[in-house]
Amino acid sequence: GTRPLYNVAGGVNVVNRELFARLGAIAGCEIRVVRDRPAPCPAPISIERMKGEFGWRPRGLLDRLPDLLGEPVPC
């Protein structure tokens, strides 16, 4: 690449609530949040460098979780 730093991400922010719900569905259990308070809104993730220089076409994290986790872990 031409830059010293690249953001390797899907380009879409995922909130913990969505992540925990998806993980729980994959594992067949419910994940309970210990501290449930609103989080500050993070800045959107920019993957423009990766897309422009390398043709980066990521898939979303929530869709990829089953492949990334492999076998379900019992709760």
RODO-325158 format. One record per residue (C-alpha): residue number from 1; z, x, y; residue in three letters. Coordinates in Angstrom, 1 decimal, decimal comma. Example, Ala and Ser with C-alpha at 12.3 -4.5 7.8 and 13.67 -1.06 7.14 Angstrom:
% residues 2
R mitor      z      x      y martor
R     1    7,8   12,3   -4,5    ALA
R     2    7,1   13,7   -1,1    SER
END
This chain:
% residues 75
R mitor      z      x      y martor
R     1    0,0    0,0    0,0    GLY
R     2   -0,2    0,9    3,6    THR
R     3    3,3   -0,1    4,6    ARG
R     4    6,7    1,3    3,5    PRO
R     5    8,2   -2,2    2,8    LEU
R     6    7,0   -5,4    1,2    TYR
R     7    8,7   -8,7    0,6    ASN
R     8    8,1   -9,5   -3,1    VAL
R     9    8,9  -13,2   -3,2    ALA
R    10    7,3  -16,5   -3,8    GLY
R    11    7,1  -17,4   -0,1    GLY
R    12    9,3  -20,5   -0,4    VAL
R    13   13,0  -20,6    0,1    ASN
R    14   15,1  -22,1   -2,7    VAL
R    15   18,5  -23,6   -1,9    VAL
R    16   21,3  -23,1   -4,4    ASN
R    17   21,5  -26,8   -5,2    ARG
R    18   18,0  -26,8   -6,5    GLU
R    19   18,5  -23,5   -8,4    LEU
R    20   21,7  -24,7  -10,1    PHE
R    21   20,1  -28,0  -11,0    ALA
R    22   17,1  -26,3  -12,6    ARG
R    23   19,3  -23,7  -14,4    LEU
R    24   21,6  -26,5  -15,7    GLY
R    25   18,6  -28,5  -17,0    ALA
R    26   17,2  -25,5  -18,8    ILE
R    27   20,6  -24,6  -20,4    ALA
R    28   21,4  -28,3  -21,1    GLY
R    29   24,6  -28,3  -19,0    CYS
R    30   25,9  -29,1  -15,6    GLU
R    31   26,6  -26,3  -13,1    ILE
R    32   29,3  -27,1  -10,7    ARG
R    33   29,5  -25,5   -7,3    VAL
R    34   32,9  -24,1   -6,4    VAL
R    35   32,4  -24,1   -2,6    ARG
R    36   30,0  -26,9   -1,5    ASP
R    37   29,4  -26,5    2,2    ARG
R    38   26,2  -26,4    4,2    PRO
R    39   24,7  -23,0    4,3    ALA
R    40   22,9  -21,7    7,4    PRO
R    41   19,1  -22,1    7,3    CYS
R    42   17,6  -18,8    6,4    PRO
R    43   14,4  -17,6    8,0    ALA
R    44   11,3  -18,4    6,0    PRO
R    45   10,2  -15,6    3,7    ILE
R    46    6,9  -14,0    4,7    SER
R    47    4,7  -12,6    2,0    ILE
R    48    1,7  -12,1    4,2    GLU
R    49    1,6   -8,4    3,7    ARG
R    50    1,5   -8,8   -0,1    MET
R    51   -1,1  -11,5    0,1    LYS
R    52   -3,3   -9,6    2,5    GLY
R    53   -3,2   -6,2    0,9    GLU
R    54   -2,9   -7,0   -2,8    PHE
R    55   -4,1  -10,6   -3,2    GLY
R    56   -0,5  -11,7   -4,1    TRP
R    57   -0,5  -15,3   -5,4    ARG
R    58    3,0  -16,0   -6,6    PRO
R    59    4,3  -18,9   -8,6    ARG
R    60    7,4  -20,7   -7,6    GLY
R    61   10,8  -19,5   -8,9    LEU
R    62   11,9  -22,9  -10,1    LEU
R    63    8,7  -23,3  -12,2    ASP
R    64    9,1  -19,7  -13,6    ARG
R    65   12,8  -19,9  -14,6    LEU
R    66   12,2  -20,8  -18,2    PRO
R    67    9,9  -17,8  -18,7    ASP
R    68   12,2  -15,5  -16,8    LEU
R    69   15,4  -16,6  -18,7    LEU
R    70   13,9  -16,5  -22,2    GLY
R    71   16,2  -18,3  -24,7    GLU
R    72   18,7  -20,8  -23,1    PRO
R    73   22,3  -19,5  -22,8    VAL
R    74   24,8  -22,1  -24,0    PRO
R    75   27,3  -23,3  -21,3    CYS
END
